[in-house]
Amino acid sequence: MTQTLSKPAETKTKYNITWEKLPDDFQLPDDPVENIDQPLLAAALGEALDLAGFIIASMLIASNFGLCAKVNDKTVVKAPDWVYVPSVLPAEPGEVRRSYTRNAEGEVPAVVMEFLSDNNGSEYSIKPTYPYGKWRFYERFLQVPVYVIFEPKFGVLEVYRLSESGEYELQEPDANQRFWIESMGLFLGVWEGKKSQRTGYWLRWWDANGNLLLWGVERVEQEHQRAEEERQRADRLMAYLISQGIDPDAI
């Protein structure tokens, strides 16, 4: 179900891009989340990373969070469903980070994700004029190396990488239908199942050895399973000792 995309239209528009941190009084757009799946999918991605010890204080991992640039003297803000920045500058004491501007506040975002819903396909928009399409903003202005588009209803995952020519190119998955995200040292793929009250397709992480990064409930279940296996082994050993006329309590 991969969508066929046309290359961004050529335009004679000249872009003057500057990287300035937003002033404190700037009114960020307060767009509502389009559906309940989006925050669940984003939270699940972060949860697995956190429990695996991947997240450190110098990173920025956020959802529905404003990425900013000033293009031709106009401030442009896009809020991807999920974003990963490997290294950001520390916030000022008492400051709550409300948005992120590359260069002015740290590195280029390494990965942005959009989760498709029943909208007008803005995730594929290459609109070359203000307020600009998301595709063009991530590709041409922010120059994010990896752009992920996920259709959760049908479990369709598309991963685009920024080529040397500065354009996104659709990547092919490996034999396990996963994509290697080099900046994170992890594979990204689709998993079908239930978490909390949602049953369906999810985005999941796997490490370089192919091990799934578990959610909290899965870790608890795994520990319960290990404890049960240990109990069963102890029961078998006790039964064997008794069968040999040995009192286990005397050992």
C-alpha positions in Angstrom: 0.0 0.0 0.0 3.0 2.3 -0.6 1.9 5.6 -1.9 3.5 6.8 -5.1 5.0 10.2 -4.6 6.0 12.8 -7.1 9.2 14.7 -6.6 8.8 18.2 -5.0 7.8 20.7 -7.7 10.6 23.0 -8.9 10.1 26.5 -7.7 11.9 29.8 -8.2 11.1 30.8 -4.7 14.3 31.7 -2.8 14.4 30.6 0.8 16.3 32.5 3.4 16.4 30.2 6.5 17.5 31.4 9.9 17.6 29.5 13.2 16.4 31.6 16.0 15.0 30.4 19.3 11.3 31.3 19.7 10.7 34.2 22.1 8.8 33.3 25.3 5.7 35.3 24.3 5.4 33.5 20.9 2.0 31.8 20.6 2.5 28.2 19.5 -0.4 26.6 17.5 -2.6 24.6 19.8 -3.9 22.1 17.3 -5.8 19.2 18.8 -4.5 15.7 18.4 -6.3 14.2 15.4 -7.2 10.8 17.1 -6.5 8.8 20.2 -4.2 6.4 18.5 -1.5 9.0 17.9 -0.5 9.7 21.5 -0.7 5.9 22.3 1.7 5.1 19.5 4.1 7.8 20.4 4.1 6.9 24.1 4.7 3.2 23.3 7.8 4.1 21.3 9.2 6.2 24.1 8.4 3.7 26.8 10.4 0.9 25.2 13.4 3.2 24.7 13.2 4.4 28.3 13.0 1.0 29.8 15.9 -0.2 27.7 18.1 2.6 29.1 18.4 4.3 25.7 17.2 7.8 26.7 19.7 10.2 28.2 19.3 13.7 29.5 21.0 15.3 26.4 18.5 13.9 24.0 15.1 15.2 23.0 12.4 12.7 22.4 8.9 14.2 22.2 5.5 13.9 20.5 3.3 16.6 19.0 6.2 19.0 19.7 6.9 22.1 17.7 9.9 22.2 15.4 10.7 25.7 14.3 12.5 27.7 11.6 12.3 31.2 10.3 11.9 31.1 6.5 11.9 34.4 4.6 11.3 36.2 7.9 8.2 34.2 8.8 8.3 31.7 11.7 7.2 28.2 10.6 6.2 25.6 13.2 5.5 21.9 12.5 4.6 19.4 15.2 5.4 15.9 14.2 3.8 13.0 16.0 7.2 11.9 17.2 10.7 13.3 17.0 14.2 12.3 18.1 17.1 14.7 18.5 20.4 13.1 19.6 21.8 16.1 21.4 20.3 19.4 22.5 21.6 22.2 24.6 20.5 22.3 28.2 17.5 24.4 28.9 18.0 27.5 31.1 17.3 27.0 34.8 13.5 27.0 35.3 12.8 27.0 31.6 10.2 24.6 30.1 11.1 23.7 26.6 8.1 24.6 24.4 9.6 24.1 21.0 12.9 23.2 19.3 15.0 25.1 16.8 17.9 23.3 15.2 21.3 24.9 15.4 20.1 27.5 17.9 19.3 24.8 20.5 21.2 21.7 19.4 21.6 19.2 16.6 19.4 18.5 13.6 16.5 16.2 14.5 17.6 12.7 13.4 14.1 11.2 13.0 10.6 12.6 12.6 7.5 10.5 12.4 4.0 11.2 11.3 1.1 8.8 11.9 -1.5 9.0 9.2 -5.2 9.6 9.9 -8.3 10.5 8.0 -7.1 13.9 6.9 -5.9 15.6 3.7 -2.6 13.9 3.5 -0.6 16.8 4.8 2.3 14.4 5.7 3.0 14.2 2.0 2.6 17.9 1.2 5.3 19.6 -0.8 3.6 23.0 -0.7 6.4 25.4 -1.6 4.9 28.6 -0.1 4.1 29.6 3.5 3.1 27.9 5.7 4.8 25.1 3.6 4.0 21.4 3.5 5.3 19.1 6.1 7.3 17.1 3.5 9.0 20.1 2.2 9.7 21.5 5.7 11.4 18.3 7.0 13.2 17.7 3.7 14.3 21.1 2.4 14.4 23.3 5.5 15.2 21.1 8.5 16.9 18.5 6.4 15.9 15.6 8.8 17.8 12.5 7.7 15.0 10.0 8.4 11.3 10.7 7.8 8.9 8.0 8.9 5.2 7.8 7.8 3.1 5.2 9.5 -0.5 4.2 8.6 -1.7 2.5 11.9 -5.0 1.3 10.5 -3.4 -1.1 8.0 0.1 -1.3 9.5 1.8 0.3 6.5 5.3 1.7 7.3 7.3 3.9 5.0 10.8 5.1 5.8 12.5 7.8 3.8 16.1 8.8 4.0 17.6 12.1 2.9 19.8 11.4 -0.2 23.0 13.2 -1.1 20.9 15.3 -3.5 18.8 16.5 -0.6 15.7 14.6 -1.5 13.9 11.9 0.4 14.2 8.4 -1.0 11.9 5.5 0.0 13.8 2.7 1.7 13.3 -1.0 1.4 12.9 -3.1 4.6 15.2 -6.0 5.4 14.2 -9.7 5.4 12.3 -9.2 8.7 10.4 -6.2 7.3 12.3 -3.8 9.5 14.3 -0.7 8.9 17.7 0.0 10.4 17.8 3.5 12.0 21.5 4.1 12.1 21.4 7.3 14.3 19.7 5.2 17.0 21.4 1.9 16.5 18.0 0.2 16.4 15.6 -1.4 13.9 12.1 0.0 13.5 9.2 -2.2 12.4 5.6 -3.0 12.7 4.1 -5.3 15.4 0.5 -6.5 15.7 -1.1 -7.0 19.1 -2.6 -5.5 22.1 -1.3 -2.8 24.6 -3.6 -1.3 27.2 -7.0 -1.0 25.5 -5.8 -0.8 21.9 -5.5 -3.8 19.6 -3.9 -3.3 16.2 -0.6 -2.3 14.6 2.2 -0.7 16.5 5.6 0.6 15.8 8.3 -1.3 17.7 12.1 -1.2 18.2 14.5 -4.1 17.9 18.2 -4.0 18.9 21.0 -4.9 16.5 20.8 -8.5 17.5 17.1 -8.7 16.7 15.8 -8.6 20.3 12.5 -6.7 20.8 12.6 -3.8 23.2 9.9 -4.6 25.6 7.2 -2.5 27.2 6.7 -2.4 30.9 3.8 -5.0 31.0 5.9 -7.3 28.8 8.8 -7.1 31.2 6.5 -7.9 34.1 5.1 -10.9 32.3 8.7 -12.0 31.4 9.7 -11.9 35.1 6.6 -13.9 36.1 7.4 -16.5 33.5 11.0 -16.8 34.7 9.8 -17.1 38.3 7.4 -19.8 37.3 10.1 -21.7 35.4 12.4 -21.5 38.4 9.6 -22.9 40.6 8.9 -25.7 38.3 12.6 -26.7 38.2 12.7 -26.6 42.0 9.6 -28.8 42.2 11.1 -31.3 39.7 14.4 -31.4 41.7 12.5 -32.0 45.0 10.4 -34.8 43.4 13.6 -36.5 42.1 15.4 -36.3 45.5 12.3 -37.8 47.2 12.2 -40.6 44.6 15.8 -41.4 45.5 15.0 -41.6 49.2 16.7 -38.3 49.9 15.1 -35.8 52.3 15.4 -32.4 50.5 15.2 -30.6 53.9 18.3 -32.5 55.0 20.4 -31.1 52.2 
